[in-house]
Amino acid sequence: MSVDPNGPNMADQIFETHRLRLTALAFRMLGSHADAEDAVQDVWLRWRNQDQDVIRDATGWLVRVCSNICLDVLKSARRQREHYVGNWLPEPWVPTEQPQAEKNLIEQDGLGQAYLLMLERLAPVERVALVLHEVFDWVHDDIAPVIERTPNNTRQILFRARRKMQRENDRDATPEPNAHACEQSKIEAFIKALNLGDVSMLIGQLAPDVIMHSDGGGKGSAALNPIYGSENVARFFVGVWGKREPDARVFYLCNDRENWLLMQAGGVIVTGISASERDGKLVDVFVHRNPDKLVHFEPVLGNAVEVIVEK
């Protein structure tokens, strides 16, 4: 979007060129569409009350303010999640409009389930610092004022953050850091195995140390704890697939670089599944059953392709 320097609402136009990118930034930090939108709205209000003439770098100012707001939200959000029923997964990143600036970001996977869930291991300051460094490529000197630390402390915080995101053992539910979003062919093979009810075929698609993460939020049936191991995960899916509603419809959705398998029953999306792979095998599978999070798929369901499955 071009900015007319002679227009009466130049400040408004400048902000609008940044809104979608700020929303993506806030979502990475907060894992919630509503929280991200609220944070960006707060940035907007502060921007409108700021003397524009004293701001030399609008992008830097907006990112810094957005990061500070997110930092405050993170400190309170963690307390709220202590009362969440079962596993908590970040909301799917399903924007109705993709910010063009995102095409140039160096960390495209930073909006996927695996990366966002790994960020959950971090303290608020660590999370903000890591996102600014990995996504926006900010150096320590720029990050330090945002998190109110020295550059040297910021360097130590980033080192500690990266170490925390590593999976410690086979029973650690942290997603595999060296995995990437699974390809469409893997989703198609997954559906085929489920259709056949073939546990062995499904096991062959899963890494031995695969983890299934599910989120029902107390509003949708889901496993309360992670399920570990290829055989356990395969048998779980085959069992659940056989109990699906008679009118269930299945859709495949490619959203940016993350592929989703969506199930609809009674005209409502009841399940969303994505996964990440390592060496050609699914190593983390994310299952959404919380209707509050699944509702984000409704506006983009028209972009999905229906998959014909056996009844």
C-alpha positions as CSV (number, residue, x, y, z in Angstrom):
1,M,0.0,0.0,0.0
2,S,1.5,3.3,-1.1
3,V,1.5,6.3,1.3
4,D,0.5,9.7,0.1
5,P,2.8,12.2,1.9
6,N,0.4,15.0,1.1
7,G,-2.7,13.2,2.3
8,P,-4.6,14.4,5.4
9,N,-4.3,11.0,7.1
10,M,-0.7,10.2,6.5
11,A,-0.3,8.8,10.0
12,D,-3.3,6.5,9.4
13,Q,-1.8,5.3,6.1
14,I,1.6,4.6,7.6
15,F,0.0,2.5,10.3
16,E,-2.1,0.6,7.8
17,T,1.0,-0.4,5.8
18,H,2.3,-2.1,9.0
19,R,-1.0,-3.5,10.5
20,L,-0.8,-6.9,9.0
21,R,2.8,-7.4,9.8
22,L,2.3,-6.2,13.4
23,T,-0.6,-8.7,13.7
24,A,1.7,-11.5,12.5
25,L,4.4,-10.4,15.0
26,A,1.9,-10.2,17.9
27,F,0.4,-13.6,17.0
28,R,3.9,-15.2,17.1
29,M,4.4,-13.8,20.6
30,L,0.9,-14.5,21.9
31,G,-0.5,-17.5,20.0
32,S,-4.0,-16.0,19.9
33,H,-5.8,-14.1,17.2
34,A,-7.9,-12.1,19.6
35,D,-4.9,-11.2,21.8
36,A,-2.9,-10.2,18.7
37,E,-5.6,-8.0,17.4
38,D,-6.1,-6.3,20.8
39,A,-2.3,-5.7,21.0
40,V,-2.2,-4.1,17.5
41,Q,-5.3,-2.0,18.4
42,D,-3.4,-0.8,21.5
43,V,-0.4,0.1,19.3
44,W,-2.7,2.0,17.0
45,L,-4.1,4.1,19.9
46,R,-0.5,4.9,21.1
47,W,0.5,5.8,17.5
48,R,-2.4,8.2,17.1
49,N,-1.4,10.0,20.4
50,Q,2.3,10.2,19.4
51,D,3.9,13.2,17.9
52,Q,4.7,11.9,14.4
53,D,7.4,14.5,13.7
54,V,9.7,13.1,16.4
55,I,9.6,9.5,15.0
56,R,12.4,8.9,12.6
57,D,11.8,5.2,12.1
58,A,8.1,4.3,12.1
59,T,8.7,0.6,11.6
60,G,11.1,0.4,14.5
61,W,8.8,2.4,16.8
62,L,5.8,0.3,15.9
63,V,7.6,-3.0,16.4
64,R,9.1,-1.9,19.7
65,V,5.7,-0.7,21.1
66,C,4.0,-3.9,19.9
67,S,6.6,-6.0,21.5
68,N,6.3,-4.2,24.8
69,I,2.5,-4.6,24.8
70,C,2.9,-8.3,24.0
71,L,5.4,-8.7,26.8
72,D,2.8,-7.4,29.3
73,V,0.1,-9.7,27.9
74,L,2.4,-12.8,28.1
75,K,3.0,-12.2,31.8
76,S,-0.7,-12.5,32.5
77,A,-1.6,-15.1,29.8
78,R,0.6,-17.7,31.5
79,R,-1.4,-17.4,34.7
80,Q,-4.7,-17.9,32.8
81,R,-3.4,-21.1,31.1
82,E,-2.7,-22.7,34.5
83,H,-6.5,-23.3,34.6
84,Y,-6.8,-24.6,31.0
85,V,-8.3,-28.1,30.7
86,G,-5.9,-30.5,29.1
87,N,-3.1,-29.6,26.7
88,W,-3.0,-26.1,25.3
89,L,-2.1,-25.5,21.7
90,P,-1.7,-22.1,20.0
91,E,-4.5,-21.1,17.7
92,P,-4.0,-21.9,14.1
93,W,-2.5,-19.0,12.0
94,V,-5.4,-18.5,9.6
95,P,-5.3,-15.0,8.3
96,T,-8.0,-14.0,5.7
97,E,-5.4,-11.7,4.2
98,Q,-1.7,-12.5,4.1
99,P,0.7,-9.6,4.8
100,Q,3.0,-9.0,1.8
101,A,5.8,-8.1,4.2
102,E,5.7,-11.7,5.5
103,K,7.1,-13.0,2.2
104,N,10.4,-11.4,3.1
105,L,10.7,-12.6,6.7
106,I,13.5,-15.1,7.3
107,E,11.5,-17.3,9.7
108,Q,8.5,-18.4,7.7
109,D,7.9,-21.4,10.0
110,G,7.5,-19.0,12.9
111,L,3.7,-19.1,12.5
112,G,3.3,-22.9,12.6
113,Q,2.1,-25.0,15.5
114,A,5.5,-26.5,16.2
115,Y,7.4,-23.3,16.5
116,L,4.7,-21.5,18.5
117,L,4.4,-24.4,20.9
118,M,8.2,-24.5,21.4
119,L,8.0,-20.8,22.2
120,E,5.7,-21.7,25.1
121,R,8.7,-23.1,27.0
122,L,10.2,-19.6,27.2
123,A,9.7,-16.9,29.8
124,P,8.0,-13.8,28.3
125,V,11.3,-11.8,28.0
126,E,13.0,-14.8,26.2
127,R,10.1,-15.2,23.8
128,V,10.0,-11.6,22.8
129,A,13.8,-11.5,22.4
130,L,13.8,-14.6,20.3
131,V,11.0,-13.6,18.0
132,L,12.6,-10.1,17.4
133,H,16.0,-11.8,16.7
134,E,14.8,-14.7,14.5
135,V,11.9,-13.1,12.7
136,F,12.9,-9.5,12.3
137,D,16.7,-10.1,12.4
138,W,17.1,-7.5,15.1
139,V,20.6,-7.3,16.7
140,H,21.2,-7.4,20.4
141,D,21.6,-3.7,20.7
142,D,18.1,-3.1,19.2
143,I,16.4,-5.8,21.3
144,A,18.0,-4.7,24.6
145,P,15.9,-1.5,25.2
146,V,12.7,-3.4,24.3
147,I,13.2,-6.0,27.1
148,E,15.0,-3.5,29.4
149,R,18.3,-5.4,29.4
150,T,21.8,-4.7,28.4
151,P,23.0,-6.1,25.0
152,N,25.2,-8.6,26.8
153,N,22.3,-9.8,28.9
154,T,20.2,-10.0,25.7
155,R,22.8,-12.3,24.2
156,Q,22.6,-14.6,27.2
157,I,18.8,-14.5,27.1
158,L,18.8,-15.6,23.5
159,F,21.3,-18.4,24.2
160,R,19.2,-19.7,27.1
161,A,16.0,-19.4,25.0
162,R,17.4,-21.6,22.2
163,R,18.6,-24.2,24.7
164,K,15.1,-24.3,26.3
165,M,13.5,-25.1,22.9
166,Q,15.4,-28.3,22.5
167,R,13.6,-31.6,23.3
168,E,15.2,-33.0,26.5
169,N,14.1,-36.7,26.4
170,D,11.6,-39.1,24.8
171,R,8.9,-38.0,27.3
172,D,9.3,-34.3,26.7
173,A,6.3,-33.0,24.8
174,T,8.3,-30.1,23.2
175,P,8.0,-30.4,19.4
176,E,11.1,-31.5,17.4
177,P,13.1,-28.4,16.7
178,N,14.7,-29.8,13.5
179,A,11.4,-30.7,11.9
180,H,9.5,-28.8,9.3
181,A,5.8,-28.5,8.2
182,C,4.7,-31.7,6.5
183,E,4.1,-31.7,2.8
184,Q,0.7,-32.3,1.1
185,S,1.8,-35.8,0.0
186,K,2.2,-36.8,3.7
187,I,-1.3,-35.6,4.5
188,E,-2.7,-37.6,1.6
189,A,-0.9,-40.8,2.7
190,F,-2.1,-40.2,6.2
191,I,-5.8,-40.1,5.0
192,K,-5.3,-43.1,2.8
193,A,-4.0,-45.2,5.8
194,L,-6.9,-44.0,7.9
195,N,-9.4,-44.9,5.2
196,L,-8.0,-48.4,5.0
197,G,-7.9,-48.7,8.8
198,D,-4.3,-50.0,8.3
199,V,-2.4,-49.6,11.5
200,S,0.8,-50.9,10.0
201,M,0.7,-48.5,7.1
202,L,0.1,-45.6,9.5
203,I,3.0,-46.7,11.7
204,G,5.2,-46.6,8.7
205,Q,4.4,-42.9,8.2
206,L,5.3,-42.0,11.8
207,A,8.6,-41.5,13.4
208,P,9.2,-43.9,16.3
209,D,9.3,-41.0,18.7
210,V,6.3,-39.2,17.3
211,I,4.2,-37.2,19.7
212,M,0.5,-36.4,19.3
213,H,-0.5,-33.1,20.9
214,S,-4.3,-32.5,21.2
215,D,-6.3,-29.6,22.5
216,G,-10.0,-29.8,23.5
217,G,-10.0,-27.0,26.1
218,G,-12.7,-28.9,28.0
219,K,-15.1,-28.1,25.1
220,G,-14.2,-30.9,22.7
221,S,-13.2,-34.5,23.3
222,A,-9.4,-34.8,23.2
223,A,-6.6,-36.7,24.9
224,L,-5.8,-34.9,28.1
225,N,-2.1,-35.8,27.8
226,P,0.3,-36.2,24.9
227,I,0.4,-39.6,23.2
228,Y,3.9,-40.9,22.6
229,G,5.2,-43.5,20.1
230,S,4.2,-44.5,16.6
231,E,2.1,-47.5,17.6
232,N,0.1,-45.7,20.2
233,V,-0.5,-42.7,17.9
234,A,-1.5,-44.9,15.0
235,R,-3.9,-47.0,17.0
236,F,-5.5,-43.9,18.5
237,F,-6.1,-42.3,15.1
238,V,-7.5,-45.5,13.5
239,G,-9.8,-46.0,16.5
240,V,-11.1,-42.4,16.4
241,W,-11.4,-42.4,12.6
242,G,-13.7,-45.4,12.8
243,K,-16.0,-43.6,15.2
244,R,-16.5,-40.4,13.1
245,E,-20.0,-39.1,12.4
246,P,-21.8,-40.6,9.4
247,D,-22.1,-37.1,7.8
248,A,-18.5,-36.2,8.4
249,R,-16.7,-34.4,5.5
250,V,-12.9,-34.1,5.2
251,F,-11.1,-31.2,3.7
252,Y,-7.4,-30.4,2.9
253,L,-6.3,-26.8,3.5
254,C,-2.9,-25.4,2.6
255,N,-2.4,-22.3,4.6
256,D,0.9,-20.6,3.8
257,R,3.4,-23.4,4.5
258,E,1.3,-25.3,7.0
259,N,-1.1,-28.1,5.7
260,W,-4.2,-28.9,7.6
261,L,-6.7,-31.8,7.5
262,L,-10.1,-30.5,8.6
263,M,-13.1,-32.6,9.5
264,Q,-16.6,-31.1,9.4
265,A,-19.7,-32.7,11.0
266,G,-23.2,-31.2,11.1
267,G,-21.9,-28.3,9.0
268,V,-19.3,-27.3,11.7
269,I,-15.6,-27.9,11.7
270,V,-15.0,-30.3,14.6
271,T,-11.3,-31.3,14.1
272,G,-8.2,-29.7,12.7
273,I,-5.0,-31.7,12.2
274,S,-1.5,-30.5,11.2
275,A,1.9,-32.1,11.5
276,S,5.6,-31.6,11.1
277,E,8.0,-34.1,9.7
278,R,11.7,-35.1,10.1
279,D,13.5,-37.3,7.6
280,G,10.2,-38.0,5.8
281,K,8.3,-39.2,8.9
282,L,5.7,-37.4,10.9
283,V,7.3,-36.5,14.2
284,D,4.7,-34.1,15.8
285,V,1.0,-34.3,15.1
286,F,-1.3,-31.4,16.4
287,V,-5.0,-32.1,16.9
288,H,-7.4,-29.2,17.5
289,R,-10.8,-30.0,19.0
290,N,-11.5,-26.8,20.9
291,P,-14.4,-25.1,18.9
292,D,-13.2,-21.7,20.0
293,K,-10.0,-22.2,18.0
294,L,-11.5,-24.2,15.1
295,V,-13.8,-21.3,14.3
296,H,-10.9,-19.5,12.8
297,F,-11.0,-22.0,9.9
298,E,-14.6,-21.1,8.9
299,P,-13.8,-17.9,6.9
300,V,-11.2,-19.8,4.8
301,L,-13.0,-23.1,4.3
302,G,-13.8,-22.0,0.8
303,N,-10.1,-22.3,0.0
304,A,-10.0,-25.9,1.1
305,V,-10.3,-29.0,-1.1
306,E,-12.7,-31.7,-0.1
307,V,-11.2,-35.2,0.2
308,I,-13.4,-38.1,-0.7
309,V,-13.3,-40.7,2.0
310,E,-15.0,-44.1,2.5
311,K,-18.1,-44.1,4.7
